[in-house]
Each structure stands twice: as structure tokens, then as C-alpha cells.
């Protein structure tokens, strides 16, 4: 008798688990499936039917195709500890949308542990044996619904991507959304300033871990801590150390092309609607949509950082590295030149040599040059370019336009006009398609004439789509050249102020250095060096005679333009 009383007392102390779940896909069902609505329905049912100690377990924004949900796992832990007498859900789809696991829990695990399972909408009550025979069919239908929803979402995303729209709803650190505008990103200036700092530090020669350490020393909030500080939603809990940046976070920021003002679609996918493991796609599969938001950093800065990250500047055994590591290449075989330093070599003896030389056993010759000699050559080349541009900027621009074979004046304006008019015509053709289709259906247009007109419209539209893509590509290239020129001028200005080379100046000014092989043995001061500058590539300072000729041509050009005006 005492044992029965104790057992009954223990049962009365057990909780009633009221489980609620809502995924992003369920939001289309409106308020009926909201967490607040589920809570109200479940609590009302528990009170009216005498279920004691009700406790909510909630998973908001998590798919029912997985059971790896925090709320569910917490409930399951208490069930296995024998602390739960009953589980109540609004309907079986709230419990889950994977029919095998749903059946496993409700038909095997819970009965074995003596836990009653109730689904209100389907009128399921396992203790009373009500609704259990139809439960497998409900679960199969719920899984089918999840599969169809997944297909629809993929189709919608593919359509959005095809129209050049952003697919992902997440916003990169440095940007924000404004209420009422779900699509557009706006610069979040305090965070954007940190992003610019990270790229600047990388350009100055620092690696991700060094950048992370510097941000921590300067007490700059991590992205998650920053979101909490401004009252924005964050995916992760508040970190214990709000200034401790991870190397991975820095790498992700440096890799993110969207800081250049573009949208990147198709970076990853999942294996299936059931298996949510993220599979990263190759960069060749990315869809890049230019000019979708204001840029935080320039395209050239991003590309330069990627090049630097690809050609990491590792210290030698002595801990020393060159200003030009990662930028120096062999003019003959195209391989990198390795920076060589050792304890037996003094600083003025450190040198570069071709990676394919291999102490004379490789496929290329040595292409030897001392680091100090290269620094002298580069410094002098930058000084000459800086003096020339400062004294003859208009001539420099004229010569550069001649070198490229065309003038970019008004080019951007013309391309934008062409793109706009072409897109309007594409839209007009869509309307014409609809009109002739309707005319054909009601008999106003013969099948033969409809077929001919439709083919003509389709052919014109295809040509316009190709034309728009080509013009947009040219426009991006033009805009990139403008940004590159700005970086060149900025780097020259910084060099003029400091009168010395720094990693930041070198990375802004120089894209590539090619070293030719010296035919004269034991002579390292007369090596031919080609310096490819940002935006302009190889550029030879004109002789006095060439300069006078260019000035006269420029004067003549201005006079002709003035007369025609």
C-alpha cells in the first residue's frame, strides 16, 4: 500500500512537457502556428484536462526534418531521466517532419519509458490508444510536405538568383538592413570602419592571427558583442571576452567579396532537405552580381588582399622577410622568386632567386637579385613616377589613354545608358509576348504569324540579354580601373609624405615585379627589372623629346575640342 502511494506521488511530481516548434518555412502559415498561439492552445488544454506541472520546451526557427533542436533535446533529456509523464503538441508536424524518427519516439521510446504522447489536431493519445493507427500516415504526409516546401524554396531562390537578386537573408558584418526594406543593405559605419581597418592591416603585411591580436589589444568589440551593444539580433550568445576576435572571423571578413558592393550567390548548399550539412561550392560556381550596395572597400583592395593571402609572406628561419615577398616573379618561367635569408647572411646580402633554379639542377636560370638592390630600384621607380605625375598629370592621363588604345571618357555613362535601354526593351518584349499570345488564343492572330513574331521577339531578347551581360562586365572593369587609379594616387601620396617604402605603400602601388636573368656573371646591380604598377601596369617615364611631343599633341587636342564646342 505504501509503495503504491509513493509511486502515485512520484507520478504527480512529474512534469507535463508542452512542446512548441516553428521553422522559417512555417511562417507562411501566419499566426496559427506562431509560438505564442501554440503556447496558449497547449496550456489551455493541459489545465482543462488536469495535466500537472506544465513546462514549455520551444524551438523557434528550426526545421522539423532534424531532431537536433535545443528545446527538443532538453525535453528528451528530462524524459530519459524519468521526469516527464506526458508530451503534448499542437499537431504532429510541430513534433517533427521526419516520419521514421517521429515513429521511433512516439511508438517505441515513449511507450517504453511510460510517457504519454498527445497530438491535439490529429486527436492522438497513446495512453488511451486513440489515433495511433493513423499516426504513421500523418507523419509520412508531414515529411512529404517538408520535401515539397524545400523544392519550392530552392525554386524561388533559383528564380531570384536568375533575376540578379540576393538569395541569402543574412547580412555581412559592416552592413545593416533598415526596417521596411528587406532587400537592400546599408553601410553600418562603426562596423564598416573596423572592416576597413582589417583590410588595411592585411595590406600592411599582417596575417589573420596578428590582426585578431591587435583588435583585442585595441579593445574593439567582436561582431557578436557589437550586435548586442546596438540592440541587434545575434546568432551566437554574448562572448565571455567581448574583445577576443577569432582568426576564423578575420579570414571570413577578408574573403568576403560582398564588401566591394556586390552580391555573391550560390556559395553553399545542403545535401538534402533532411541532411542539413552545409556543402561549400567552388568559387567558379559563385554568382557575382555587381553594384547591389555601397562598397566598404574597393575591388582592387579586395583583389590585392586575396593575392597576398594566396602568396603568404612567411618569415625565413631568421624571422626576416622582404617588402616584396609574394610579388616577385621570374620573367622567363613565370615562377616566384624565393626570398633567401640565413644567419650567415647580413641584411644587405639577402637575395631573391627563381624557384625553378634549384641550385642549377632546375629548369630555369638563377635570376638573382639582392633585396637591397631591388628596394633601391623600386624606390627610384616610384619616386620618378610620383614626380612625373605631380608635374605632368594631364600628360600622364593622355599617355595612359593612348597606351590602353581607347579613352574611357564618357565610357561609363554610355554603358549605363546602353544597359538601361536594353533592359527596358527586354521588359517591353515580355509584354509583347503576352499580348501576341492572348491575340493568338482568341483568334486575332494566326498560328503562323504568332510563331514568326514569337521567334523574332525571342531572338531579339536573347541578343539583348547577352548585350546587357557584356556591358555590365565592361562597366565593372571601367569602375575597377577608376578605383585602381585612386589607389595608385593614394599610394604615391603616402610615399611622398613618408619618403620611404612600407608594406602598405608597396601593396597599394605594385601588382607584380618581374626579374630578368643577368647575362653578365657576378653583376647584380644591372639586372633588368619590370615593375607592374596598380592600374597602369608597365609604364616608362617619357624622354624629354617624347614629353614635348605629348604636350603638343595634348594642346592640339584641346584646341580642336574647344573649336568644336
C-alpha positions in Angstrom: 0.0 0.0 0.0 2.8 2.4 0.9 4.7 1.5 -2.3 1.6 2.4 -4.4 1.2 5.7 -2.6 4.9 6.5 -3.3 4.6 5.6 -7.0 1.5 7.7 -7.3 3.2 10.6 -5.6 6.2 10.4 -7.9 3.8 10.4 -10.9 2.2 13.6 -9.6 5.5 15.3 -9.3 6.4 14.6 -13.0 6.1 17.5 -15.4 3.9 17.8 -18.5 6.1 18.8 -21.4 4.3 21.2 -23.8 6.4 21.2 -26.9 6.3 24.1 -29.5 8.2 24.4 -32.7 8.2 26.9 -35.6 10.6 27.0 -38.6 11.2 29.8 -41.0 9.2 27.8 -43.6 6.2 27.7 -41.3 5.9 31.5 -41.2 3.8 31.3 -44.3 1.0 29.8 -42.2 0.7 33.0 -40.3 -0.4 33.4 -36.7 -2.0 30.0 -36.5 1.4 28.3 -36.0 3.1 31.1 -34.0 4.9 30.1 -30.8 2.5 32.3 -28.8 -0.5 30.7 -30.3 0.9 27.2 -29.7 1.6 28.0 -26.1 -1.9 29.3 -25.5 -3.5 26.3 -27.0 -1.3 23.7 -25.2 -1.6 25.4 -21.7 -5.3 25.8 -22.0 -5.6 22.0 -22.9 -3.3 21.0 -20.0 -5.3 23.0 -17.4 -8.8 21.8 -18.6 -7.7 18.2 -18.7 -5.8 18.1 -15.3 -2.2 17.7 -16.6 0.1 18.8 -13.8 3.3 20.9 -13.7 3.2 22.1 -17.4 6.5 23.2 -18.7 7.2 24.7 -22.2 10.0 23.5 -24.5 10.4 25.7 -27.5 12.4 25.6 -30.8 11.9 28.7 -32.8 13.2 28.9 -36.4 14.3 25.3 -36.6 13.3 22.8 -39.3 11.2 19.7 -38.3 13.3 17.5 -40.5 16.0 17.4 -37.9 15.7 16.4 -34.2 18.9 18.1 -33.3 17.0 21.0 -31.7 17.9 22.6 -28.3 14.4 22.6 -26.9 13.6 19.1 -28.0 17.0 17.7 -26.8 16.4 19.3 -23.3 12.9 17.8 -23.2 14.3 14.4 -24.3 17.0 14.6 -21.5 14.3 15.0 -18.9 12.2 12.2 -20.4 15.1 9.8 -20.2 15.7 10.9 -16.6 12.1 9.8 -15.8 10.9 13.4 -15.0 8.2 13.7 -17.7 4.8 12.0 -17.7 3.2 13.4 -20.8 4.3 15.2 -24.0 1.7 17.4 -25.7 2.0 19.1 -29.1 -0.4 21.2 -31.1 -0.1 18.8 -34.1 2.3 16.1 -35.3 4.1 18.4 -37.7 5.1 20.6 -34.7 6.8 17.5 -33.2 8.7 16.7 -36.4 8.6 16.1 -40.2 10.8 13.0 -40.4 8.4 10.1 -40.3 11.0 7.4 -39.2 12.2 9.3 -36.2 8.7 10.5 -35.3 7.5 6.9 -35.3 10.6 5.8 -33.3 9.9 8.3 -30.5 6.1 8.1 -30.3 5.7 4.3 -30.9 8.9 2.9 -29.2 10.8 5.3 -27.0 7.9 7.0 -25.2 5.8 3.8 -24.5 8.9 2.1 -23.2 9.6 4.9 -20.8 5.9 5.2 -19.8 5.4 8.6 -21.3 2.1 9.5 -22.8 2.1 11.4 -26.2 -0.7 13.7 -27.2 -1.2 15.5 -30.6 -4.3 17.7 -30.3 -5.1 18.3 -34.0 -4.9 14.6 -35.0 -6.6 13.6 -31.8 -3.7 11.3 -30.8 -3.4 10.0 -27.2 -1.1 7.0 -26.9 -2.3 6.1 -23.3 -5.9 5.8 -24.5 -4.9 4.2 -27.8 -6.7 6.9 -29.8 -5.5 8.0 -33.2 -2.3 5.8 -33.2 -3.3 3.7 -36.2 -3.3 6.9 -38.4 -0.2 8.4 -36.9 2.3 6.8 -39.5 0.3 8.2 -42.4 0.2 11.7 -40.8 4.0 11.5 -40.3 4.6 10.5 -43.9 2.4 13.3 -45.2 4.3 15.8 -43.0 7.6 14.6 -44.4 6.3 14.9 -47.9 5.2 18.5 -47.1 8.7 19.3 -45.9 10.2 17.9 -49.2 7.8 19.9 -51.3 8.4 23.1 -49.3 12.2 22.5 -49.7 11.7 22.2 -53.5 9.7 25.4 -53.6 12.2 27.3 -51.6 15.0 26.1 -53.9 13.0 27.1 -57.0 12.3 30.5 -55.5 16.0 31.0 -54.7 17.0 29.9 -58.2 14.5 32.4 -59.7 15.7 35.2 -57.5 19.3 34.4 -58.5 18.4 34.3 -62.2 16.9 37.8 -61.8 20.1 39.1 -60.2 18.7 39.3 -56.7 20.3 38.4 -53.4 19.3 34.9 -52.1 20.7 34.8 -48.6 18.9 36.7 -45.9 21.9 37.1 -43.6 23.7 40.4 -43.6 27.5 40.7 -43.6 29.2 42.5 -40.6 29.7 46.1 -41.7 26.2 46.3 -43.2 22.7 46.6 -41.8 19.1 46.5 -43.0 16.6 49.3 -42.4 13.1 48.4 -41.2 10.7 48.1 -44.1 13.5 47.3 -46.6 14.3 43.6 -46.6 16.4 43.5 -49.7 18.8 46.5 -49.5 22.0 46.6 -47.4 23.2 49.9 -45.9 26.6 50.7 -44.5 26.8 50.3 -40.7 29.6 52.9 -40.3 31.0 51.8 -36.9 31.3 48.2 -38.0 32.4 49.2 -41.6 35.3 51.2 -40.1 36.5 48.0 -38.4 36.2 46.1 -41.7 38.4 48.8 -43.4 40.9 48.6 -40.6 41.2 44.8 -41.1 41.9 45.1 -44.8 44.4 47.9 -44.2 46.2 45.8 -41.6 46.3 42.9 -44.1 47.7 45.2 -46.8 50.4 46.3 -44.3 51.6 42.7 -44.1 49.8 41.3 -41.0 48.2 37.9 -41.0 44.8 37.0 -39.6 46.1 35.9 -36.2 48.1 39.1 -35.9 45.1 41.2 -36.9 42.9 39.4 -34.3 45.5 40.1 -31.6 45.8 43.8 -32.5 42.0 44.3 -32.4 41.9 42.6 -29.0 44.7 44.9 -27.7 42.8 47.9 -29.0 39.6 46.7 -27.3 37.5 46.6 -30.4 34.2 44.7 -29.9 33.8 41.4 -31.8 30.9 41.3 -34.3 28.6 39.4 -31.8 29.4 41.8 -28.9 28.8 44.7 -31.2 25.4 43.5 -32.3 24.4 43.1 -28.6 25.7 46.6 -27.9 23.5 48.2 -30.5 20.5 46.0 -29.8 20.6 43.9 -32.9 19.8 40.2 -33.1 22.8 37.9 -32.9 23.1 34.2 -33.9 25.5 33.5 -31.1 25.4 34.2 -27.3 27.4 37.1 -25.9 31.1 36.0 -25.7 32.8 35.9 -22.3 35.7 38.1 -23.7 33.9 40.7 -25.8 37.2 41.8 -27.4 38.6 38.4 -28.3 38.5 38.1 -32.1 39.0 34.7 -33.7 41.3 34.1 -36.6 38.4 32.4 -38.5 36.3 35.6 -38.2 39.1 37.7 -39.7 39.6 35.2 -42.5 35.9 35.3 -43.3 35.9 39.1 -43.5 39.0 39.1 -45.7 37.4 36.5 -48.0 34.0 38.2 -48.3 33.8 39.8 -51.7 30.5 41.5 -50.8 32.4 44.3 -49.1 33.2 45.6 -52.7 29.5 46.4 -53.2 28.4 43.2 -55.0 26.2 40.2 -54.1 27.6 36.7 -54.0 25.0 33.9 -54.5 25.5 30.2 -54.5 28.4 29.9 -52.1 27.0 26.8 -50.4 24.1 24.3 -50.4 22.8 21.5 -48.2 22.9 17.8 -49.1 19.1 17.5 -48.9 16.0 18.7 -47.1 16.7 16.0 -44.5 20.5 16.3 -44.3 21.3 19.9 -43.3 25.1 19.6 -43.6 26.4 22.6 -45.5 28.4 21.8 -48.6 30.7 24.6 -49.8 30.7 25.2 -53.6 33.8 26.1 -55.7 34.4 29.8 -56.3 33.9 29.2 -60.0 30.2 28.3 -59.3 29.5 31.6 -57.4 27.1 34.1 -59.0 28.6 37.6 -58.7 26.0 40.5 -59.1 27.8 43.9 -59.1 26.7 47.2 -57.6 24.0 45.9 -55.3 25.0 48.1 -52.3 27.6 50.8 -51.5 31.1 49.4 -51.2 33.0 49.4 -48.0 36.4 48.6 -49.6 37.4 48.9 -53.3 37.5 46.0 -55.7 41.2 46.4 -56.1 41.9 46.3 -52.4 39.9 43.1 -52.1 41.8 41.5 -55.0 45.1 42.6 -53.7 44.3 41.1 -50.3 43.3 37.8 -52.0 46.6 37.8 -53.8 48.6 38.5 -50.6 46.7 35.8 -48.8 47.3 33.3 -51.6 51.0 34.2 -51.6 51.5 34.3 -47.8 54.7 36.1 -46.8 56.2 33.5 -44.5 59.2 34.5 -42.4 62.5 32.9 -43.1 64.4 30.9 -40.5 65.9 34.1 -39.3 62.4 35.6 -38.8 63.1 38.2 -41.5 61.0 38.9 -44.7 61.2 41.2 -47.6 58.9 44.1 -48.5 58.5 42.4 -51.9 57.8 38.7 -50.8 55.0 37.3 -52.9 55.3 40.0 -55.5 58.5 39.0 -57.3 58.3 36.6 -60.3 60.7 35.2 -62.9 60.4 37.0 -66.2 61.2 33.8 -68.1 59.4 30.8 -66.5 56.8 32.8 -64.5 57.6 31.1 -61.2 58.0 33.1 -58.0 61.4 34.2 -56.8 62.1 32.9 -53.3 63.5 35.3 -50.7 66.6 33.8 -49.2 68.0 34.8 -45.8 70.0 33.0 -43.2 72.0 33.7 -40.1 75.2 33.6 -42.1 73.9 36.4 -44.4 73.9 40.0 -43.4 70.8 42.1 -44.3 72.5 43.6 -47.3 73.3 40.1 -48.6 69.7 38.7 -48.6 68.6 37.9 -52.1 65.8 36.5 -54.4 66.3 33.7 -56.8 64.0 31.7 -59.1 62.1 28.8 -57.5 62.9 26.7 -60.6 66.6 27.2 -60.3 67.2 24.6 -57.6 71.0 25.2 -57.3 71.5 24.8 -61.0 69.6 21.5 -61.3 66.2 23.0 -62.1 64.6 24.0 -65.4 65.4 27.7 -65.1 68.4 30.0 -64.5 69.0 31.8 -61.2 67.5 35.3 -61.9 69.4 36.5 -58.9 68.9 40.0 -57.3 69.8 41.3 -53.8 66.9 42.5 -51.7 68.6 45.9 -51.0 69.2 46.4 -54.7 65.6 45.6 -55.6 64.5 48.1 -52.9 66.7 50.8 -54.5 65.3 50.1 -57.9 61.7 50.1 -56.8 62.1 53.2 -54.7 63.7 55.1 -57.6 60.9 53.9 -60.0 58.2 55.0 -57.6 59.9 58.4 -57.0 60.2 59.0 -60.7 56.6 58.1 -61.3 55.4 60.3 -58.4 57.4 63.3 -59.7 56.2 62.8 -63.2 52.5 62.6 -62.3 52.8 65.5 -59.9 54.4 67.7 -62.6 52.6 66.4 -65.7 49.3 64.8 -64.6 47.3 65.7 -67.7 50.1 64.3 -69.9 50.2 61.2 -67.8 46.4 60.7 -68.3 46.8 61.3 -72.0 49.6 58.8 -72.4 47.8 56.2 -70.3 44.7 56.6 -72.6 46.9 56.1 -75.6 48.6 53.1 -74.1 45.2 51.4 -73.5 44.2 52.2 -77.0 41.0 54.0 -76.1 39.7 56.8 -74.0 37.4 56.0 -71.1 35.9 59.5 -71.1 32.1 59.2 -71.0 32.5 55.4 -71.4 30.8 54.7 -68.1 27.9 57.0 -68.9 27.4 55.4 -72.3 27.5 51.8 -70.9 24.9 52.7 -68.2 22.7 54.2 -70.8 23.0 51.1 -73.0 22.3 48.8 -70.1 19.2 50.8 -69.1 17.7 51.0 -72.6 18.4 47.3 -73.3 16.7 46.2 -70.0 13.7 48.3 -70.8 13.5 46.7 -74.3 13.7 43.2 -72.6 10.8 44.2 -70.4 8.8 45.5 -73.3 9.4 42.3 -75.2 7.9 40.3 -72.3 4.8 42.4 -72.6 4.7 41.9 -76.3 5.0 38.1 -75.8 1.9 38.2 -73.5 0.0 40.4 -76.0 0.5 38.2 -79.1 -0.1 35.1 -77.0 -3.5 36.4 -75.9 -4.3 37.5 -79.5 -3.4 34.1 -80.8 -5.6 32.4 -78.1 -8.7 34.5 -79.0 -8.1 34.1 -82.8 -7.0 37.7 -83.6 -3.5 36.3 -84.6 -2.9 33.2 -86.8 -0.7 30.4 -85.5 1.8 31.0 -88.4 2.1 34.8 -87.7 2.3 34.2 -83.9 5.1 31.6 -84.4 7.1 34.0 -86.6 6.6 37.0 -84.3 7.4 35.0 -81.2 10.6 33.7 -82.8 11.7 37.2 -83.7 11.0 38.6 -80.2 12.7 35.6 -78.6 15.8 36.1 -80.8 16.0 39.8 -80.1 15.6 39.2 -76.4 18.4 36.6 -76.3 20.7 39.1 -78.1 19.8 41.8 -75.6 20.4 39.6 -72.6 23.9 38.8 -73.9 24.5 42.5 -74.7 23.5 43.6 -71.2 25.8 40.9 -69.6 28.7 42.1 -71.8 28.0 45.8 -71.0 27.8 45.1 -67.2 31.1 43.3 -67.4 32.7 46.3 -69.2 31.1 48.7 -66.7 32.6 46.7 -63.7 36.0 46.8 -65.4 35.8 50.5 -66.0 34.7 51.2 -62.5 37.6 49.0 -61.2 40.1 51.0 -63.3 38.8 54.1 -61.6 39.2 52.6 -58.2 42.7 51.3 -59.1 43.7 54.8 -60.2 42.5 56.2 -56.9 44.6 53.6 -55.1 47.7 54.4 -57.2 47.4 58.2 -56.4 46.8 57.4 -52.7 49.9 55.2 -52.5 52.0 57.8 -54.3 50.8 60.4 -51.9 51.7 58.3 -48.9 55.1 57.6 -50.3 55.7 61.3 -50.9 54.8 62.1 -47.3 56.9 59.3 -45.7 59.9 59.3 -48.2 60.2 55.5 -47.7 58.7 52.2 -48.7 56.3 50.4 -46.3 54.4 47.2 -46.8 51.2 49.2 -47.1 52.6 51.5 -49.8 54.2 48.6 -51.7 50.9 46.7 -51.7 48.9 49.7 -52.9 51.3 50.6 -55.7 52.7 47.4 -57.1 50.9 44.4 -58.6 53.9 42.4 -59.8 57.7 42.6 -60.2 59.5 40.6 -62.9 63.2 39.9 -62.7 65.1 39.1 -65.9 68.2 36.9 -65.9 71.5 38.8 -65.9 73.7 37.7 -68.8 76.8 39.1 -67.0 78.0 36.8 -64.3 78.7 38.2 -60.8 76.9 41.5 -61.7 73.8 42.1 -59.6 73.4 45.8 -60.0 72.4 45.8 -63.7 69.6 43.3 -63.6 66.6 44.3 -65.8 63.5 44.7 -63.5 59.9 45.2 -64.8 57.6 46.8 -62.3 53.9 46.5 -62.9 52.1 49.3 -61.1 48.5 49.2 -59.9 46.1 50.4 -62.7 48.8 51.2 -65.2 51.0 48.1 -65.5 54.4 48.8 -67.0 54.9 52.5 -67.5 58.1 54.1 -68.9 58.7 57.7 -68.0 58.9 59.5 -71.3 62.1 61.1 -72.5 62.3 64.9 -72.9 61.6 64.6 -76.6 58.6 62.2 -76.0 57.3 64.6 -73.4 57.4 67.6 -75.7 55.6 65.7 -78.4 52.9 64.6 -75.9 52.4 68.1 -74.7 52.0 69.4 -78.2 49.5 66.7 -79.1 47.5 67.4 -75.9 47.4 71.2 -76.7 46.3 70.4 -80.2 43.6 68.1 -79.0 42.3 70.7 -76.5 42.2 73.4 -79.3 40.2 71.1 -81.6 37.8 70.2 -78.8 37.4 73.9 -77.9 36.6 74.9 -81.6 34.1 72.1 -82.0 32.4 73.2 -78.7 
